[in-house]
Amino acid sequence: MPQIRFDHKTKWYGGGMALGLGYDLQECAIARALEVVGERWTLLIVRDLFLGVHRFSDLRVHLDISKGVLAERLGTLVERGLVIKHTGPGHPEYELTEAGIAIYPILQSLASWGQRYGNPDGRPTRIYSRICGTLLDAAGHCPDCDVTPPPADVISSPDPDRPGSRTDPVSIALRRPTRLLEPLGH
């Protein structure tokens, strides 16, 4: 089982009052997990890595995130063992590790919750199916095959009832079905 490094830090703000950034007094696995993935951009970066967006420049454009914040979050994900950075000719690319892929059920649950409770105005969403073509239920289970497929066996598609309107190259590439974890060609 891969090990993830946790940091426990306290940052001081004006007036001498400490604002804890760590959860070292919390005896809870959820608090420890939030130490790694609790920052608001982190799960969106991981989501895009699942969707096959691996280049720094593509992540930046698709997420509408500053270079500095993206670099910091990716650096943390690499440092904590959720992502591997591949360097070579061209753009650096990022890939989920076993620990990063293990976050998939959390993303699936958040997506299901968000579609049901967090999307009252009907904004564009994605739908997920197994490679057999059957839509997955809210728990990520394929009712026809009676399995909960691993991410590599899941196809992500734009919801035909809620098409997106973004025009960046990544959003255009994501208008067609994509198999999770496969690099996005565009």
N, C-alpha and C positions, 0 to 999 in steps of 0.2 A: 504494500500500500504506500503511495507516495506521501512524503511528509511535506507539510506547508509551514513556513516560518511565520511566527506571529511576533509583532512588536507591541510593546506597551509603553506609551509615551504620554506625557503631560505637557501642555503648552501654556505659557503664562500670558495673560492679557493685562492691559492697563489696570491700575488699582490693586495689583498684587493678588488678584483672584484667579485661581487655577481653573481651567476648563479641561477636564480629562478627555484625552483623545483615545485612551485605551479602555479596556474592559477588565483590567486585571483584578478587580474586586468582584466581578461577576463570575459565579460558578455555573456557567451555562455554555453549552456548545453553540447556541445561536449567537451569543455575544462574541465568541471566538471566530465564528464564520463572518460576522459583520466586520470584524477587524480586518478581514481580507477583502470582502466584496461589498461592504456597506456604503461606499461612496457612490453618489448618484450616477457618475459616468461609467463606473466599472462594469456593471451588468450590461449596459448598452454596448460597450466595447466587446464584451464576451459574446453578446448576441450577434454582432456583426461578424465576429470570427467564426461562429457557427454557420452563418450565411455564406461564408466563403470570401469575405472581404479581408484580405491579408496584408495589403500594402498600407504603410503609414499614411500616404497621401490620400488613398481611397477612404480609409477610416475617417480621416480629418474632414473630408468633403461630405461624406454621407452622414456623419454625426453632427456636423456644424459645431465643431469643437475647436478650441484654439490649439496651436501647435504645442505650446507649453503644457497645457493640461493633459493633452493626449500623450505626450512624451512621458510625463510624470506617471500617469496611470498605467501605461504599458510597461514602464520601468518597474513599477511595483508588482505588476502581474508576473513579469519575468523573474524578479527577485523572489517572489513568493512561490514560484514553481508552477504557476497555472498556464504560463505561456512561454514558448521558446521563440527567440529572435534569430532569424536566419539573415546573415549578411553575405554579401557577395556583389557581383556586378549588378548595377541597377539599384532599385529600391529595396530597403530592408523589408522583410516580410515576417509576419507573426503567425504562430500556429499554436493551437491549444494543446496542452499536455494531457495526460491521463487525469490529473487533478482538475484541469480546466473542463474537460469533457464531462466529468462527474457533476458539474453544475447544471447540466442539461435539465434534469427533472425540476429544478428550481425555476429555470427560465420557462419551461412548459407550464408550470403552475402559475407563475406570474402572468404569462400571456393569456391563459384561460381566465384568470381573475380579471385581468384588465379588459378583456373583450366583454365580459359579463357585467362588471361593476364600474370600470374606469373609463368607459367610452360612450358616455351618454349622447354625444353629438355625432356618433357614427363615423369617426375618422377612419382612414384606411388601416386595414389590419392584414395579417397573413393567416393562411390556413395551412394545416399540416396533415399530411397523409403518409401512409406506409408505402413502400415501393410497390405493393400490390395494387395501389390506387384507392384504397379505402381511407376515408377521412378518420383521423384519430379523434377519440372522445376528449373531454376536458382533462382527463388524467393522462393523456398521451397513449392510450390503449387502442389497439386495432380490434374492433368488435368482430370483424370477419375472420381474422386469423387467430384471435384470442391470445395475442401477445402484446407486450409493451416493447416496441422496437427500440434498439439503440439509435442514437442520433444519426449514424451513418446510413441507416435504413429509412430515414425520414425525408420526405420531399416538402419543401416550403414553397408556397405559391401565394401570389397576391389574391386577396378575397375579391372575386369577380363582382360582388355587390358593392364593394367599397374601393374602387380603383384609386391609386395614388396619382398625384399631379406633379411630383418633383421631377426635375429635368437633369439632375446631375448624372454622370455616367453610371455610377453604382446603382442609383434608383432605377434607371432605365434597364440595366442588366437584371435587376431583381423583379422586373415585370414578367419574367418567364419563370417557370418552376425551376428550383434549384435543389440539389441534394445537399443536405447539411454536411459540413466539413470539407466539401470539395471546393477548391479555389474557384472563385467567380471569374469567368471569362467575360470580358466586355470590350 
